[in-house]
Amino acid sequence: DALKVFRPRYKNKIIAINNIIDVDDIKRRSKEKTDIEFTKDKFNIVSCGRLSPEKGMDLAVEACKILIDKGYTDFKWWVVGGGPVEKEIASQIKKLGVGNHIELLGMQSNPYPFIAKSDLLVQPSRFEGHSVAIMEAKILNPPIVATKAAAKEQIQDGINGVLCDTDADSIAQAIEKVLTNKELFKRITDAVSKEDFQKQNNEI
């Protein structure tokens, strides 16, 4: 759509072709073992992505602090990925004193086991195209909270995920909805489990 606005004279000749996802391979790789074990008595949140400003992982750290200050302490937030602001994110975690609740796992050759084991995937991006990470996560069926910038074309708010604005307060509020509303949690999980990803590939 942005390209059509930028080049309106060609708008009738422009179509969008999304990435095809290897559903079987993602499911297979999600079953591989990892050296890192999730805390089974905690609600495990996962965020995956490059640690760069546009991916908004600093907002995730702020949202973590907001949730703790509200009294939500029975969760662990795992961040999978590395990048140019990794040291800054680590410093932010230390400064805010949230190291017991959010942990940087660094670059992982296979992020799928972490997504598959998660109770919730959070995508806090400031800018995003058609998110491959969201598509891949939906195959593994965790509930998803994402900013509108990350997934407004891929998630129907309250139906197959929860959308929020691109700020820490909004992200925290969206996570709080999932934590406290069992009906919402079940509804969005069930909706994603019924999506036909092979059909989507065939349409592409």
C-alpha positions, 0 to 999 in steps of 0.5 A, a space after each residue: 500500500 505504501 508503494 502505491 501511495 509513493 507511485 500512484 501512477 503504477 498502483 494498478 500494476 502493483 501486487 504484494 506477494 508475501 513470503 511462503 513459510 515451510 510449515 513442516 520444517 518449522 514444526 520439525 525444528 520446534 521439537 529440537 532440544 535446547 540447552 535453556 529450560 523454561 521455568 515451568 512454574 512461571 508464565 513464559 513470554 518470548 520475544 524474537 528479533 534483532 536487537 535494533 531500535 526498530 524492533 522495540 525490545 527496549 519497549 519490552 523491557 519497559 513493559 516488563 517493569 510496568 507489569 512488575 510495578 503492577 504486581 505481576 511477578 509470576 512471569 519470565 520474559 525471554 528475548 531471543 536475538 542479538 544486534 547492535 543495541 544488545 549492550 544498551 538493552 542489557 544496561 536497561 535491564 540492569 538499571 530498571 532492576 528487572 533481571 529476575 524477570 527478563 533474560 537476553 538469550 542472544 542469537 539462537 540458530 533455531 528460535 522455534 523451540 523457544 516459541 513453541 514452549 512459550 505461553 505468549 509471544 510478544 512482538 514490540 516492533 516500532 516498524 515492520 513489514 509483513 512479519 515473517 516472525 508473526 507468521 512462523 509463530 502462528 504455526 507454533 500456536 502461542 497467543 500473540 501480542 503485537 504492536 499495530 506497526 508489527 502485525 496490523 495486517 496479520 492479526 485481528 485484535 481480540 480474535 487471533 491475537 491482541 494488538 497494541 500501540 507502540 509504547 510500553 504502557 500499551 504493550 503492558 496493558 495488552 499482556 495484562 489482558 492475556 494474563 487475566 482473561 482466560 476466555 480471551 486467552 483460549 479464544 485467540 489460541 483456538 483461532 490460530 490453531 485453526 488457520 490453514 497455513 498450507 492453504 495460505 502458501 498455495 494462495 501465494 
